[in-house]
Amino acid sequence: MLRIFAISTPHGHGVLTTTGRKSGKERRNYVRAIRCHDKVYVVMLRPPALAIERPLAVSSWMWNIRGNPNIRLRLRRRTVAGVAREISDPIELRQAREAICETVHLVDYGECSLHLRGRPSRAKIKDLHRYWFDTGIPLVIELAVR
């Protein structure tokens, strides 16, 4: 996916660059990223079987953020710096859920057709995003003010 979006990412998605906690090298991942003013909401997804078997399992980019929360995020054609953290505040969690689950972009229809059977619909997309939010780990990236 990263090569496809080397120049620009579609609305609602971005390329997250973290620093490896052990190697110190830059690591990039394609993520669903919803921007609301000076914050961007992201969810670390877990495969369903893994979420059931090992609910504490996290991906390598999450470990990297826990080790060094300073990240870069490319949204569309612009790269921004920020600080990422896991969301624990119930009010902020509700805001993140609203932003991530209720936002639907054109590219989400293709994403939905890859994950669910039948014709993609706005309702199916929202349900899929709710499932990902509920089984994943929500994060907020506070963008650096310029």
C-alpha positions as CSV (number, residue, x, y, z in Angstrom):
1,M,0.0,0.0,0.0
2,L,2.8,2.4,0.8
3,R,4.1,2.4,-2.8
4,I,0.6,3.2,-4.1
5,F,0.4,6.2,-1.9
6,A,4.0,7.5,-2.3
7,I,2.8,10.9,-3.5
8,S,-0.6,11.4,-1.9
9,T,-2.9,9.5,0.4
10,P,-6.7,9.4,0.0
11,H,-9.0,11.3,2.3
12,G,-9.3,9.6,5.7
13,H,-5.9,7.8,5.4
14,G,-2.3,8.6,6.0
15,V,1.2,7.2,6.2
16,L,2.4,7.1,9.7
17,T,6.2,7.3,10.3
18,T,7.5,6.1,13.7
19,T,11.0,5.5,15.0
20,G,12.0,1.9,15.7
21,R,12.3,1.5,19.5
22,K,15.3,-0.9,19.1
23,S,16.8,0.0,15.7
24,G,16.2,3.7,15.7
25,K,15.2,3.4,12.0
26,E,12.2,5.1,10.5
27,R,9.2,2.7,10.0
28,R,6.2,3.6,7.8
29,N,2.7,2.2,7.9
30,Y,-0.5,3.0,6.0
31,V,-3.3,3.8,8.5
32,R,-6.8,5.1,8.5
33,A,-6.4,8.6,9.9
34,I,-9.3,11.0,10.6
35,R,-8.3,14.7,11.2
36,C,-10.3,16.9,13.4
37,H,-8.7,20.4,13.7
38,D,-5.3,19.9,15.4
39,K,-5.8,16.2,16.3
40,V,-5.8,13.1,14.2
41,Y,-7.5,9.9,15.3
42,V,-6.0,6.4,14.4
43,V,-6.9,2.9,15.5
44,M,-4.4,0.0,15.7
45,L,-6.3,-2.9,14.3
46,R,-6.2,-6.5,15.5
47,P,-7.1,-9.5,13.5
48,P,-10.3,-11.0,15.0
49,A,-8.7,-14.3,16.1
50,L,-5.8,-12.4,17.7
51,A,-8.1,-10.0,19.5
52,I,-9.8,-13.0,21.1
53,E,-6.7,-15.2,21.8
54,R,-4.3,-12.4,22.9
55,P,-6.2,-9.2,23.7
56,L,-3.0,-7.5,24.8
57,A,-1.1,-8.1,21.6
58,V,-0.1,-5.0,19.7
59,S,1.6,-4.3,16.3
60,S,5.2,-3.2,16.0
61,W,4.3,0.4,15.2
62,M,2.4,0.6,18.4
63,W,5.4,-0.6,20.3
64,N,7.4,2.1,18.5
65,I,5.0,4.8,19.6
66,R,5.1,3.6,23.1
67,G,8.9,3.9,23.0
68,N,9.0,7.2,21.2
69,P,5.6,9.0,20.7
70,N,7.1,11.6,18.3
71,I,5.8,10.8,14.8
72,R,5.3,12.1,11.4
73,L,2.1,11.7,9.4
74,R,1.5,12.3,5.7
75,L,-2.1,13.4,5.0
76,R,-2.9,13.9,1.4
77,R,0.3,15.7,0.0
78,R,1.4,17.2,3.3
79,T,3.5,15.8,6.1
80,V,2.9,16.9,9.7
81,A,4.7,16.2,12.9
82,G,2.9,15.2,16.1
83,V,2.9,13.3,19.3
84,A,0.8,10.1,19.5
85,R,-0.7,8.6,22.6
86,E,-3.3,6.0,23.5
87,I,-6.7,7.4,24.5
88,S,-7.8,6.7,28.1
89,D,-10.1,9.7,28.8
90,P,-13.8,8.6,28.3
91,I,-14.7,12.0,26.8
92,E,-11.8,11.9,24.3
93,L,-12.6,8.2,23.6
94,R,-16.2,9.2,22.7
95,Q,-14.8,12.0,20.4
96,A,-12.5,9.6,18.7
97,R,-15.2,7.0,18.2
98,E,-17.4,9.6,16.6
99,A,-14.7,10.8,14.3
100,I,-13.5,7.4,13.2
101,C,-16.8,5.5,13.0
102,E,-19.1,8.1,11.6
103,T,-16.7,9.4,8.9
104,V,-17.1,7.8,5.5
105,H,-14.9,8.6,2.5
106,L,-15.1,7.3,-1.1
107,V,-12.1,5.0,-0.6
108,D,-14.0,3.3,2.3
109,Y,-16.4,1.7,-0.1
110,G,-13.5,-0.2,-1.7
111,E,-12.1,-1.1,1.8
112,C,-15.6,-2.4,2.8
113,S,-15.8,-4.6,-0.3
114,L,-12.5,-6.2,0.6
115,H,-13.6,-7.0,4.2
116,L,-17.4,-7.7,3.9
117,R,-19.6,-9.6,1.5
118,G,-22.2,-8.0,-0.6
119,R,-22.5,-4.5,-1.9
120,P,-20.8,-1.8,0.2
121,S,-23.1,0.7,1.9
122,R,-22.6,3.6,4.3
123,A,-24.2,1.6,7.1
124,K,-21.9,-1.4,6.5
125,I,-18.8,0.9,6.5
126,K,-19.8,2.5,9.8
127,D,-20.4,-0.9,11.3
128,L,-17.0,-2.1,10.1
129,H,-15.3,1.0,11.6
130,R,-17.2,0.5,14.9
131,Y,-16.0,-3.1,15.0
132,W,-12.4,-2.0,14.3
133,F,-12.6,0.7,17.0
134,D,-14.1,-1.7,19.6
135,T,-11.4,-4.4,19.0
136,G,-8.5,-2.2,18.3
137,I,-6.5,0.4,20.3
138,P,-7.5,4.0,19.6
139,L,-4.8,6.7,19.5
140,V,-4.8,10.4,19.2
141,I,-2.0,12.3,17.4
142,E,-1.7,15.9,18.6
143,L,-0.3,17.9,15.7
144,A,2.6,20.3,16.2
145,V,1.3,23.9,15.9
146,R,3.1,25.9,13.2
